[in-house]
Amino acid sequence: MLPAVRPWPTSLRARLSLAFLLPSVVFLAALIGLAFVAARAVLEDEVGERLRDTAAATAALMPTGLVARFRPGNERTHQNLLGRLRKVTEEVEVRRLFLATLDGISLVDTAPDAPIPGTPDRDLAQDRVELECVARGETAASVLYTALDGVRFKRGFAPIVHEGEVVAVLGVEGSAVDYAGLDAWRDWMVGLAGLALVALTALVLLFSRALTAPLRRLARAAARIGAGELEAPVRVPGGAAELTTLGRTMEEMRAALRQRDREMQMMLGGIAHEVRNPLGGMALFVGLLRDDLAGRDEELSLLARVEGELKVLGHIVEEFLEFARHKPADRAPVPLAGLAAEVAALVEVEVEVEGPPDAEVSADAEQLRRLLLNLARNAAQAGAARVRLVPNADGFDVVDDGPGMTAEVAAQAFDAFFTTREKGTGLGLALCRKIAEAHGGRLTLENPGEPGARFRVRLG
């Protein structure tokens, strides 16, 4: 199944950026679009006005009687009028000057591909409205057209009046120079929009970063507090009053937790001291009693059970103290082969390194030994005969050949005080995870529900 596509980003910084940027971009685009449309209309009107004036001025220079008498096929008159139009074309720098009847029949045209005199000028078919204005004796200008090849054109029209009657239409088609202002305005507006968008994006990103940076610092501080690092104070951010209040509240929480943690450690240390002394005395008396009961097997058997329970109680006290302490990791290179040998001497399973014999990790040797010892003891108690250390990029895996851990047990295995053994404390795996987190890493079970437990020890 494909992952669901999130239509909206999840990070606060991205959401703030989009929340500010999208409306601003839409508003800016609409404003620039309206400005461009308005400016284009003004420039088009200016071009149209110039073309109308040119057409009117040219019409005033034409021999109206000669135009009125001209008929297609009269080559002499055609050349006379064509010469006049070409001269004007060169002087005013337009693309085309032409004479036509009011119903669009070409008379004289300076264009290289001009229609034959006496035939319809198909270009004028789209200017019927303007020709009607000319028939009333008015000047007119067409809209700006864009041909299929991208060439733009606009025409101005003026009537040629002879003896009070409109006898022909004089048309002027603008040159590329007429549209240079439109092109320059368009390029200027596009450039302005691009610069405005870049500046707006930069401002929004800076604003969102300034707003979310204190939140990220507070999030990192919260993560440190959650990991049990209570000594470093929380830096209270300035700026928004809400962020300052949140930072101050987190600092008060950290200080309160540190005080409670210190009190808890002092209490546990006192309890351990008070428990250890009686345990030591009882162990001494058990030793003396064993000497007195020499040869009395039944009493010695009961005494051995008492001695075993004393060792269990001592082990529980040690595990509680280890779990309660917050000792920072003093990292140094730790050879995995030496670590495996030390642990193998303390447990009843084989512990070996699978991989390069000189593999090592950067960790606190004492804490890492405690972690591996707990995992190896758990493996032995589960019935495993062999434990392998497999180095990887960010630490190593601890793999045994036991029956594994069911998914139900694995879901709670790292919770403090959870155990499936009758005399277990439930602190072994919790302490292992705590050691890994003290190194900036993580301890996870990679294969719940499968035989042969594989624990991944990540060391940050």
N, C-alpha and C positions, 0 to 999 in steps of 0.2 A: 504494500500500500504506500502510495506516495505521501510524503509529509505535507501537512496542511500549510498552505501559503498564508502568511500573516499579512493582511492588507495594511496594517498599521504597525510601525516599529515598536519594540518593547522598551527600549531605553528612554529614560526621561530626557536626556539631552537631544536625542533624535526627535522625540515628540515635540519638545519646545521649539526646536529649529523649524520643524515643518509647520507648527502652529503659527509661528511668526512669519515664516518665509512664504508659504503658499498664499495667504491673503494678500501679502505685500506684492508678490509677483503678479497675481491676478489684477490687483489695483493698478500697479505700474504698467502692466501690459495694456489694460483698458485705457489708461490715461494717455499713454504714448500712441495707441492706436487711434483714439479720437483726435489727438493733436495732429497726427499724420493725415488723417482724413480731412480735417479742417484746413490744414496747410496745403494739401494737394488741391482741394477745391479752390482755394484762393489763387494758387499758382496757375491752375487751369483757366480760371477766369481771366487772369492777367494775360496768359498766352492767347486766349480767345479774343480778348479785347485788342491785342496787338494785331492779330490776324484780320479782324474786322476793319481796323483802321487802315491796315495795308491794302485790303481789298477795296475799301472806299476811296483811298487816295489813288490807287491804280485805275479804278473805274472812272475817276474824274479826268484822268489823262487820256483815256481812250477816245477816238473819234466816233462818237455815238451814231452819226449818220452812216459811217462806213460799216459799223457793226450791224445796224438795222437793215442795211441793204445786202449784207453778206449772205450768200447761199453756198452750201457745200458744193464743191466742184469748181468754184471760182478760185483757181490756184493763185492768181496774182494777189487778190485781196487776202487770201489765207496767209501767204507769205508775209504780206505787209503787217497783218495783225500779229502773226507769230513772232516776227522780229521785234515788234514793240514789247510783247510779253517777255521775250527772252532778255531783253535789255533790262527790264524791271527786275526780272528774276536775279540777274547778276548784281544789281544794285542793292536789293533788300535781302539777298541771301536766303531765299526760300527754296523748297524742294520743287515746287510746281505752281504754275499759274495757268489758268484755263478759262475759256469762254464756253458757255453752254446755254441751251434754251431753258425756259422755265420747266419744261417737262423732262429734262435730263438728257437731251440730245447733244452730243459733243460737237463743238464748232472749231475751236482752236485749243491746242494743249501743248505745253512745253515739255511734258514727260517723255522720256525716251520710248516708252511702250504705250504712247498715247493712242486712244481709240481713233478709228478712221472718222474724219469729219462726216457728220450726218448719221452716225450710228449711236445707239444709246451708250452713255457712260455708266457702266454698271456700278462704279464706285458711288455714284450719286443716288443710287436706289435707297441707301440707308439714310439719306439726308433730305427726305421729303418734307419734313417739318420745317427745316431751314429754308428750303426752296419756296415754301408757301410764304414765309416771312419776307423773302426777297421780292416775291410777286406783289406784296403790299408796299414795296418801296423801302423796306427796312434792311439793315445789315443783320447778319446772323453768324453764329459760330457753332460748329458741331461739337459733340462730346469727344472725349479723347478715346480713340480706338486703338486696339492692339491686334495686329495681324497674327496669323498662325505662325509666322516666322519670328515673332517677337518684336517686329517693327511697330512703333507707335506713330499715329498720325492724327492730326486735328486740322480742320478746315475753317477758313473764314469766307463769308460770302457778302457781296455787295451788288446792288442792282445797277444796270446800265440803262439810263433813262434817256429816251429820245422823244422830244416834243411831248413831254408829260406822260409818256407811256414806257413801262419797263419792257425793253426789247431783248434783254439777255441777262445772264448771270455771270459775274466775274468771281472766280474762286481762287483762293490762295491756300496752299497746303504747307504747313510749317516744316521747318528743317529740324535736324537733330539738335541744333543749338537751342531751339525753343524749349526742349525738354531737359536741358542740362540742369536747370534749377530744380526740377522735380527729382532727378537722379541724385543731385547733391543733397537735397533735403531728406530723401529716403535714406541715403547712406549715413547722414548725420544722425538721424533719428535711430537707426539701427545701432550705430556706435554708442550713442547716448544710452540706449536701453541696455546694451551689453555692459557698459561701465557701471550703470546704476545697479544692475543685477549683481555684478561682482561685489560692489561696495556693500550692497544690502546683505548679500550672503555672508560676507566677512563680518559685518556688524552682528548679524544674528548668531553666527557661530561663536563669536567672542562673548556675546551676551549669555548664550546658553552654557558655554564653558565656565564663565564666571559664576553662573548660578549653580551648576551641577558639581563643580570642583569641590566646594565644601561638603556636599553630600557624599561624594566619593571618599573624601578623607574620613568623614564620620562613619561610613560603611566599613572602611578598613579598620577603624578603631573598634567598631562593634564586633568585627570578626576576631580581632585580637582578644577582646574581652571574652567572647564565646569560647576561644581556645584556651582561656585560663591565663593569658598574659595581662596581669593586673597592675604591673609596676609603672609602665609608661603612661603618663597622663594624656587625657584626650585634649587635643588642641581645639579650643573653642573658636569657631570661625567668626569673622566679623561680617558686616554687611546687613543682610536681612535679619530683622528681629526674631523671626521664627527659627532661623538656623542657629542664631546665637543661643536662644532658649533651649533648642534641642541639644546643642553641644554642651551647654552648661549642665543640662539634666543628665546626659551621658557621663560627664565627668563626675558628677555627684554619685551616680550609680556605680561607676568604677571604684571610686574611693570607698563606698560602702561595702562593695563586694570584697575589696582588698582587706578591709578591716575584718570582715566576717571570716575571710579565708585565713588570715593570720590567727584569729581567735580559734578557728577550727583546728589549725595545725598545732597551736599551743595545747589545745584540749586533747587532741589525739596523742601528742607527745607525752602529755602528762598521764593519759590513760595507759599508753604503752609502757611508760616507766613504772607505773603502779602495778601493771599486770606482769611485766617482766620480772620484777623482784620476787613476787610469790612463785612464779614459774621456775625461776632459778633455784629458789629454796626447795621447791618440791622435787626438782630434778636431783638436787643434792641428797635429799632425804631418800629418794628412790634408790640412788646408788648405795647409800649406807644400808638401806633395808635389804638390797640384793645380797650384800655381803652377809648379813645376819641370817638370810634365808637359804644359804648355800645347802644344796642337797634336798631341798623341799620343793619338788617340781611343781606341785599344784599351786602353791603360793607364788612361786616365781613366774608361772604362766599368767596369773592375775596381775602380778607386778608389771610384766611386760606390756599388758594391755593398758595399764595406767600410764606407763612410759610413752606408749604410742599416742595416746590421747593428749599427753602433754606436748609432744612434738607437733601434733596437728594444731593445737591451740597456739603454739609459738609461731607456726607457719601462718595462721590466720592473722595474728598480730602484725607480722612482717608485711603481709599483703595489704592490709589496711593502711599501714604507714606509707608503703610505696605508692599506693593510689592517691593518698592525700597530699603527698609532697608535690611541689611545683619546682622541680630542679631544672634550670635551663640546660640545653644540650651543649656540651663542650666538645665541639666537633674536631676530628682529626682522622687521617687515613686509617681504616680498620681492615686488615686482610681477612677475607672471608674464610680462608682455610684455617687460620689460627682460631677464629671465632668458632668454627664448626668443631674443632678439636676440643676446645674448652667445654663446650656444651655437651659433647658426646661423653665426656668423662663424668658428667653429672646425671645422665639419664640412661634408661635401659633400651635405647634404640640407637641404630647406626645413623650418624650425621656426617654428611659429606658434601663437597662442593662439586657441582656438575658444570664444567666449563673451564676457563683458563685458571691454572693453579695460582696465578698471582693476582687474581681479581680482588679488588678492594673497593670499599665505599667510604664516603666521608660522613662520619657519625660520631656520637658519644659512645665509646667502646663499652662502658659499664651499662648504659641504658640499652644498647643494642644486644648485649649479652643477655640481659634480663628478658628482652622481647623474645629472642630466639629460644631461650630456656623455657619460657611459658608455652610457646608453640610446640616445642619438642615434647614437653611433658603431656600436653593435651593429646598429641599424636600417640604417645605411648599408652596413655590411659584409654584411647579409643581402639587400641589393638594394632597399631602400625608397628612395623619392624624397621623401617628405613625412612629417613628424612633427607631430602636433597635441597641444597641451596642453588638456585639457578639465577646468575647475574643477568640484569637487563639494563636498559638505558638510564632509568631513574631510580635504581635500587636493586632489589632481587626478589625472587619468588621462593616461598617455602612450601615444598611439595612432599606429601607423605603417601604411603601406600596403604593407608587405613580404609575403613568403610566410607569415609566422607561424612558430610553433614547434611541433614535433610533441609529442605527449603524452609520448613516451619521453624526449625531450630536456628538456622542461619539468620532469619529475620530479626532475632533477638539476641544473637550470640555476643554482640559487642555491648549490650546493655549491662551496666553495673549491677551486680548481685543476681544476674540470671545464670542459672546452672542446671544441668541435667544430672549431676552427681549428688549422691546423698550427703557427702561431707565437703562439697565444693563451696568456695566463697562467691563464685560468680564474678571475680575481679580480674582473672587472668587475661582474657581477651580485651576487656575494657582498658586494663593497664597497657597492653600491647598497642592498642590504637592511640592511647594518650602519648606513648613514647614516640610513635610515628608522627603525630601532630606536633609534638615538641620540636621535631626536626623540620617542620614546615611541610610535611608529607601526609600520607594517608595509608591506612591498612585496610584491605578489602579481601573478602572471600570471592574468588573468581568463578568457582564452579559449584554453587550450592545444589544439593540434590544428586551429585555425581560422586562415584567412588574416588578416593584419593584426593583429599582436600588440597587446594592450591591457594595459599595466601600470598597476595602481592603487597610487598613492603615498598612503598614509594617514599623516598627521602628527598625533600625539597632542596 
